[in-house]
């Protein structure tokens, strides 16, 4: 984000200051006031993604959740931060939405690997709003599996927009995410609030790391 980082609310600077050199992680716990998804015909797409912890088909309200942001150096020597969201969509059923982020000098920005096997690499754009919130938008997507590697058409996927801010009155973080397809409309989304703690450490627990790492960015 460069100098834009300094424009974020101080609590957001602390939360997104997680890194190996910083020596701490961030664990947020709270409630998703709403889990959203599109019409019935997007369910198969979301159900398939759920097999790799990439979105999921359930809807819900007041869903307990946790987000784990932990830094580590991956098997290719890249500093990485986990973004693992775990949601208790109903009793006995938990869903995860896994991502790991790196800074790519080659692409000149953040690359977000989605899922347990990093099959999908997504370019991210981050900016600070005038109010000190963080706005994230997704861009080009690439699919990698074994020898396969190709640009994933957005017509068959979705573009994400996330807004995260800090509410000073309630002393909590507030997040709102939407993933939309330009033809089908809304695919997936959530909005909620949470509070954070900052455990020390620069080695992410194995439970939040991907099963497979991808060198291609």
Secondary structure as UniProt FT lines:
FT   HELIX           2..7
FT   HELIX           10..15
FT   TURN            16..17
FT   TURN            20..23
FT   STRAND          26..37
FT   HELIX           40..42
FT   HELIX           43..50
FT   TURN            51..53
FT   STRAND          60..69
FT   STRAND          71..73
FT   TURN            75..76
FT   STRAND          79..90
FT   TURN            91..92
FT   STRAND          93..104
FT   TURN            105..108
FT   STRAND          109..114
FT   TURN            115..118
FT   STRAND          120..128
FT   TURN            130..131
FT   STRAND          134..145
FT   TURN            146..147
FT   STRAND          148..152
FT   HELIX           154..156
FT   STRAND          159..167
FT   TURN            168..171
FT   STRAND          172..181
FT   TURN            182..184
FT   STRAND          185..197
FT   HELIX           206..208
//
